[in-house]
Amino acid sequence: MHNKITSEKLRKYFSITEKALNISKKSVIKKKSKYAKEIFNMVENYLSDAKYFKDKKDFVNAFAALNYAHGWLDAGVRLDIFNVKDNKLFTIK
């Protein structure tokens, strides 16, 4: 069953990504807010895409969109746009 994207798996990753987004929004480094807004826009677009695909029962593309969304947040962490400490939600240096 590890090779299938189930609705439960999608629910889990929606939750993880939305939690990471909320933490990121509270952790923007002041002088980097312009870049943070661009990242948040991309994350929200990919989350919207993921919801669209999920509603269409296209779980593969929904999961892919979630991964892109979370990847943008990780990029913001690595570029020192967000000051976060949670190494379970983010790829931290």
N, C-alpha and C positions, 0 to 999 in steps of 0.2 A: 504494500500500500504506500510505500515511500515514493513511488514514482507517479503519484496522482496528486493533483491539486484539488482538494476538497473544499466545500463551503466552509468547513471548520478551519482549515488552514488559511483560507482567505480572511476569515473573521479575525484570526489571530494576528495576521500581518497588517491588516487595516488598523487594528488596535495598537500594535507596536509603532507603526509609522505615525499615526495621529498623536500618540503620546510623545514621540520624539519631536514632532512638529511643535507641539505645545511647549515643550521644554526649550526648544531652540528659540521660540518667539520671546521667551523670558530671559534669554542668555545672549542677546546681541551685544557685541562689543560696540560701544557708542560711536566711534568714528567709522564704523563699517555698516551703518544702517542702510545705506544705499544698496550695497551688495546683498545684504540680508533680504531686502524687499524683492530683489530679482530672484533670489533663491526661493523665497516663500511663494512667489508667483508660479514658478516652475513646479514646485512641490504640489501646490493646490491644483494646478492643471493636471498633473499626473494622477493625483488622487481622484479627481473628477473623471478622468479616463478610466481608472480602475473601477469606479462605481458603475460607469456606463457598461463596461465589459462584463462585470459581475451580473448586472441586471439582464444582460443578453445571454447569460450562462456560458460566456466565453472566459473560463477560469484561467486559461493559460495567459491570455493577454492581460487579464486583470492582475494576475500575479506579476507579470513583467512590468506593468505600469507602477505597481507598488514598489518594486525593486528600484526603478528609476527614481521615484519620489524619495525614497530613503537614501539613495545614492547622492542626490543633491544635498540632503542634510549632512551626510558624511563629508561631502566636499567642503561645505561651509565650515565644518569643524576643523578639517585639515588645513584650511586656508585662514584659520584664526578669525573667522567672522562670528562664530559662536563660542562662548566660553562654557563648555559643559564638562561634567566629570563622569557621567554614567558610561562605563565601558561595555555595558551590556546592550545599550541602545545605539551607541556611536562608535566609530572607529577613531580612537583617541591615540595621539602620538605617545 
